[in-house]
């Protein structure tokens, strides 16, 4: 049976790997010349700049996701770096008892607990209550991750099992807390302000903090040395070794349908590629409303399109710099408050500065030099997308204006680096949309907001369309690499079930 897959990102590659393992003939059609989709990095001069994998959930055996990654990658051959500190968060109003204004979010839970109690002994009870759920999470390697339900729905089903009662108790205690509301548990002003500033923009559910920290502590959420593109290429290598076929520089124009049945693909230069089944692992909006002309939708999907049910995840302004200094004395990742807001040309005011210094990955820059990125979330993506499309001089001028502001502030923050900047690269929402075709330049699909368990109406099928499956990070609010690999696995497993093929895997980690 022949299956065409649209999109060579992580979900498409993953689906292709599992289907090849189970005897299907698959072809992946990718608009770009390289794999990975949003899991990407790029070279400019002597430097490599990354925009995705700051950490991989399941980089080692401390997470059940290690089992899934090991089915498509030889994880033992990948070098991971485990950070001692996840992020340093700068406060504006309060300092700790040592006069320091940076809160250090240690990845080792014992060290984090001791650090916080040392700073705020009056909040010992609240601090221990913050740490305890993460310790409990570590006891449970939730098997529902391996079933064919969306990630968080499968987790909910799993925690209903009797043996998960302890987990359920703590989950229910903290599931409605955000970093803002949890901050009120602390009386120490420095700790309270630090928690409020853990994330930019809207409040974030505490499970978004607690679940990763529980895995960081077990050293199973490491950064892949070599960056995101290197990681994506390893998945591509597995796919090709299993007999899959990649069609690069082959953007899909339409999904060919006949009498409500997906028959194949119309691609560049109006070439046609027919198949028994079609999987789209591409952008949801493009798939439903462009490639299929909006013919296979229901009211719920129309409301999704109109953003009545869920919001699209933020896009990003990423400023990347190649700097001829090693910067090893600086934290690798930190957010600091600004004395005066930086105003973006799109009208967004930023009161904090997020800096990522890749001083721990020697492969991204020559010896003695460092790749550095400064990132800002934005919801004003149409400004950048429209400007690039309709007024290139305006677009270029806006990028230059914003870049100059960033350089001035970065020079102060990093201590005189302006004269050491050798390379500058700027990615806008228009860049992300052009590169990946992701709707509105989103970097992760749907925004989960305060409700971590929000359900996406996007499933494996579309109403009224046969022989078609959908699989990508749009299947679950929050998105990201764990969702991408899980949906790719799940759709392959479902196809096997639908066509009475016993699902099997060929582990790549022996």
Helices and strands as residue ranges (DSSP letters): E 2-6, H 10-21, E 25-29, E 41-44, E 47-50, H 65-72, G 75-77, E 80-81, E 85-90, E 102-106, H 109-119, G 121-123, H 124-137, G 143-146, H 151-159, G 162-164, H 165-174, H 179-183, H 189-196, H 207-216, E 223-224, H 227-241, E 245-247, E 252-258, E 261-267, G 268-270, E 272-274, E 277-280, H 284-285, I 286-291, H 299-305, E 311-312, E 315-323, E 333-343, E 349-357, E 370-378, H 381-390, H 392-414, G 418-420, E 421-427, H 429-436, G 439-441, E 446-447, E 468-470, G 473-475, H 481-498
